């Protein structure tokens, strides 16, 4: 909200196609429109950055990084229930499963309901990509009901975020592979002229986390 107070205009559903620079300005192209400013901050994932035409172009090592750097595969699902299916207690907590449903965070909701945030990552998430959203929710519910009978009966609905199949996100967050830290550590701290890079993938100490994204913003 503090950031929003400083912004005059927010444009959504406006995909950036190109960014060009002159000696004193930078222009962001969105279709036929162009937005010119003193500086531009690019807080987009690297797979999305690779789809933007930059003039001048990125240095060779950064271009190589766009092709090489690995992103984690994680799907997030919020399941909504009419009541806490784990019993009368109003406690929150984490569940770690080896039955294909990954890490779960359970939390009581208002008016007596309950929420379950499911994080399915790695190979489990890749296997789940064969299912549509509803089928994926059903797979989790089937397993959950085995350990907490009554969970399926209390189920009310779900929301899904599938970063692994999002062509612009390219994955959930930075996940360096073997040898990549040696090559690319601190690579995105340097601006490209009047274009500055931000996001979790640019942070020195906390890449792959919301903490890193916030620190890069500061």
C-alpha positions as CSV (number, residue, x, y, z in Angstrom):
1,X,0.0,0.0,0.0
2,X,2.9,2.4,0.7
3,X,4.2,1.7,-2.8
4,X,0.8,2.2,-4.4
5,X,0.5,5.7,-2.8
6,X,3.5,6.8,-4.8
7,X,2.2,5.5,-8.1
8,X,0.1,7.7,-10.4
9,X,-1.0,4.9,-12.8
10,X,-1.0,1.1,-12.6
11,X,-1.5,-0.8,-15.9
12,X,-2.3,-4.5,-15.8
13,X,-2.6,-7.0,-18.6
14,X,-0.1,-4.9,-20.5
15,X,2.8,-7.2,-21.6
16,X,6.1,-5.4,-22.1
17,X,7.6,-6.2,-25.5
18,X,10.7,-4.0,-25.7
19,X,12.8,-1.6,-23.7
20,X,15.1,1.0,-25.4
21,X,17.4,3.5,-24.0
22,X,18.9,6.9,-25.0
23,X,21.5,8.9,-23.1
24,X,19.0,10.3,-20.7
25,X,15.8,8.2,-20.9
26,X,14.4,4.7,-21.1
27,X,11.3,3.8,-23.0
28,X,9.1,0.8,-22.3
29,X,7.1,-0.5,-25.3
30,X,3.7,-2.1,-24.7
31,X,2.1,-2.8,-28.1
32,X,1.7,0.6,-29.9
33,X,2.2,2.5,-26.7
34,X,5.5,3.7,-25.3
35,X,6.2,4.9,-21.7
36,X,9.3,7.1,-21.2
37,X,11.0,7.7,-17.8
38,X,14.4,8.4,-16.3
39,X,14.8,4.8,-15.2
40,X,13.0,1.5,-15.4
41,X,12.9,-1.2,-12.7
42,X,12.5,-4.8,-14.1
43,X,11.1,-6.9,-11.3
44,X,10.1,-9.9,-13.5
45,X,11.3,-13.5,-13.4
46,X,14.2,-14.4,-15.7
47,X,12.0,-16.5,-18.1
48,X,9.8,-13.4,-18.6
49,X,12.9,-11.2,-19.0
50,X,14.1,-13.4,-21.8
51,X,11.0,-12.5,-23.8
52,X,11.7,-8.7,-23.7
53,X,13.8,-7.1,-26.4
54,X,16.4,-4.9,-24.8
55,X,18.4,-2.2,-26.5
56,X,21.2,-2.1,-25.7
57,X,21.3,-5.9,-25.3
58,X,22.3,-7.7,-22.1
59,X,26.0,-8.7,-21.8
60,X,26.9,-12.2,-22.9
61,X,27.0,-13.7,-19.4
62,X,23.6,-12.4,-18.5
63,X,22.2,-13.7,-21.8
64,X,23.7,-17.1,-21.0
65,X,22.2,-17.0,-17.6
66,X,18.7,-16.5,-19.1
67,X,19.1,-19.8,-20.8
68,X,20.8,-21.7,-18.1
69,X,19.4,-20.7,-14.7
70,X,17.1,-23.3,-13.2
71,X,13.7,-22.4,-11.6
72,X,12.0,-24.5,-9.0
73,X,8.7,-26.2,-9.9
74,X,6.1,-25.7,-7.3
75,X,2.3,-25.6,-7.5
76,X,0.2,-23.9,-4.8
77,X,-3.3,-24.8,-4.0
78,X,-5.6,-23.2,-1.4
79,X,-8.4,-25.6,-0.2
80,X,-11.3,-24.2,1.7
81,X,-13.3,-26.1,4.3
82,X,-16.5,-25.4,6.2
83,X,-14.8,-26.3,9.5
84,X,-11.4,-27.4,10.8
85,X,-11.3,-31.1,9.7
86,X,-8.4,-32.0,12.0
87,X,-10.5,-31.7,15.2
88,X,-11.8,-29.2,17.6
89,X,-8.5,-27.4,18.3
90,X,-8.1,-24.0,16.6
91,X,-4.3,-24.4,16.2
92,X,-2.4,-23.8,13.0
93,X,0.5,-25.9,11.8
94,X,2.5,-27.6,9.1
95,X,2.1,-31.1,7.8
96,X,4.9,-32.8,5.7
97,X,3.7,-35.7,3.6
98,X,5.6,-38.4,1.6
99,X,2.3,-39.4,-0.1
100,X,2.7,-37.1,-3.1
101,X,1.0,-34.0,-1.5
102,X,4.2,-32.3,-0.3
103,X,4.0,-29.6,2.4
104,X,0.6,-28.5,3.8
105,X,-0.2,-25.5,6.0
106,X,-3.5,-25.7,7.9
107,X,-5.1,-22.6,9.4
108,X,-8.5,-21.9,11.0
109,X,-10.5,-19.4,9.0
110,X,-13.1,-16.8,10.1
111,X,-16.7,-17.9,10.9
112,X,-15.5,-21.3,11.9
113,X,-14.1,-22.4,8.5
114,X,-10.6,-23.7,7.7
115,X,-8.0,-23.2,5.0
116,X,-5.4,-25.6,3.8
117,X,-2.4,-24.3,1.7
118,X,-0.8,-27.1,-0.2
119,X,2.7,-26.7,-1.7
120,X,3.5,-29.5,-4.2
121,X,7.0,-29.2,-5.5
122,X,9.7,-31.0,-7.6
123,X,8.9,-34.3,-9.1
124,X,5.5,-34.5,-7.4
125,X,4.5,-31.2,-9.1
126,X,5.7,-32.5,-12.5
127,X,3.6,-35.6,-12.1
128,X,0.6,-33.5,-11.2
129,X,0.8,-31.5,-14.4
130,X,-1.1,-34.3,-16.1
131,X,-4.2,-33.4,-14.0
132,X,-6.4,-30.3,-14.5
133,X,-7.0,-28.1,-11.5
134,X,-10.1,-29.9,-10.2
135,X,-8.5,-33.3,-10.7
136,X,-5.4,-32.1,-8.8
137,X,-7.6,-30.9,-5.9
138,X,-9.3,-34.2,-5.8
139,X,-6.0,-36.1,-5.6
140,X,-5.1,-34.1,-2.6
141,X,-8.5,-34.5,-1.0
142,X,-8.4,-38.3,-1.5
143,X,-5.1,-38.6,0.4
144,X,-6.1,-36.0,3.0
145,X,-9.3,-37.8,3.8
146,X,-7.4,-41.0,4.6
147,X,-5.6,-39.3,7.4
148,X,-8.3,-36.9,8.5
149,X,-11.7,-38.5,7.8
150,X,-14.3,-35.9,7.1
151,X,-12.0,-33.6,5.2
152,X,-13.8,-34.3,1.9
153,X,-17.2,-33.8,3.4
154,X,-16.2,-30.3,4.7
155,X,-14.6,-29.3,1.4
156,X,-16.1,-26.0,0.0
157,X,-13.8,-25.0,-2.9
158,X,-10.2,-24.2,-4.0
159,X,-7.9,-21.7,-5.7
160,X,-4.8,-22.8,-7.8
161,X,-1.5,-21.2,-8.7
162,X,0.5,-23.3,-11.2
163,X,3.8,-21.5,-11.8
164,X,5.4,-24.5,-13.4
165,X,3.1,-24.3,-16.4
166,X,3.0,-20.5,-16.6
167,X,5.1,-19.5,-19.7
168,X,6.1,-16.1,-18.3
169,X,6.9,-17.2,-14.7
170,X,8.8,-20.3,-15.9
171,X,8.6,-21.8,-12.4
172,X,8.2,-20.8,-8.8
173,X,11.5,-19.1,-7.9
174,X,15.3,-19.3,-8.5
175,X,16.8,-22.7,-7.8
176,X,20.4,-22.8,-8.7
177,X,21.6,-26.0,-10.3
178,X,25.2,-27.5,-10.0
179,X,27.8,-24.9,-11.0
180,X,25.3,-22.1,-11.5
181,X,26.1,-20.2,-8.3
182,X,29.8,-20.1,-9.3
183,X,28.9,-18.5,-12.6
184,X,25.9,-16.3,-11.8
185,X,26.1,-15.2,-8.1
186,X,25.4,-11.4,-7.9
187,X,25.0,-11.2,-11.7
188,X,21.9,-9.1,-11.6
189,X,23.0,-6.5,-9.1
190,X,24.5,-4.4,-11.9
191,X,22.1,-2.3,-13.9
192,X,21.9,-2.2,-17.7
193,X,22.3,1.5,-18.2
194,X,19.0,3.0,-17.0
195,X,17.4,-0.4,-16.4
196,X,17.7,-1.8,-12.9
197,X,16.9,-5.4,-12.0
198,X,14.9,-6.4,-8.9
199,X,13.2,-9.5,-7.6
200,X,14.1,-12.5,-5.5
201,X,16.6,-13.7,-8.1
202,X,18.7,-10.6,-7.7
203,X,19.2,-10.7,-3.9
204,X,22.6,-11.6,-2.5
205,X,21.6,-13.5,0.7
206,X,18.0,-14.6,0.2
207,X,17.4,-15.7,-3.4
208,X,14.3,-17.7,-4.0
209,X,12.4,-16.1,-1.1
210,X,9.9,-13.2,-0.5
211,X,12.6,-11.8,1.9
212,X,15.0,-11.5,-1.1
213,X,12.4,-9.8,-3.2
214,X,11.7,-7.2,-0.6
215,X,15.4,-6.5,0.0
216,X,15.9,-6.1,-3.7
217,X,13.1,-3.6,-3.8
218,X,14.7,-1.6,-1.0
